[in-house]
Amino acid sequence: MASNLAIDMSLLENAVKISGLKTKKDTVNLALEEFIKRRRTAEIISLFGSIEYDDNYDYKQERQREL
């Protein structure tokens, strides 16, 4: 799918240099992958502390059950 995007060329050229990749396309794809990973990581981190634990749960007892 071809796309006509208005990309800041100085940002793109800087990203190509920093990434060490050979093409602008590869650089943009890498940047998008990293962006998605960071956002998903932030979503997961936001869940920390939101789980409610059962105070009566005995994990030691669960280790003793037969399989």
N, C-alpha and C positions, 0 to 999 in steps of 0.2 A: 504494500500500500504506500504509494508515494505521498509525501506530505510537504507542504510549503510553510515552513516555520520561520518566524523572525527571531533568530538566535543571536545573542550578543557575541560577535565574532572574537572580541578580545577575551571574553570568558572562555569560549571554546578553544581558542589557540593556547591559552594558559593551561586549560585542562588537558589538552593533548600533550603538552610538554611535561606536565606533572605526572600524567598516567604512564608515559613511555610507550603508549600505543601508536600504531602507525597511521590509523585513519580516524577521521572525525566521527564516522559512523560507530566504530568500535568504542570510541571515547564516550559518545552520547549513550550508547547501550550500557556501558559499564556504570556511568553516572546514574542512569535510571535504576539499574539493579541495586546499587548501593543506597539510593534514596528509598527504595521499597524495603530493603532490609532494615534500615534505620527506623522507618516508620513502624514496621511490624515489631521490632524490638521495643520501641517506645510503648506500643500497645500492650505487650506482654508485661513490661515493667510496671505499667499502670495498674495491673491486676494484683501485684504484690500487696499482701495485707488485706485483701478483700475476701479471702476464703474463711468461712466460719468452720471451726473445728468442733467436734463433739468431745466435750470434756470427759465423758465416760468411756471413750474408746481406749482399749488396752492393747497396744501394739504388741506387747510381749506375749499376751495370750494368743494373739493371732499367729505368732510364730510357732506355737505349739500344736496348731491344728494339723491333722493328718491330711495328706493330699490324696 
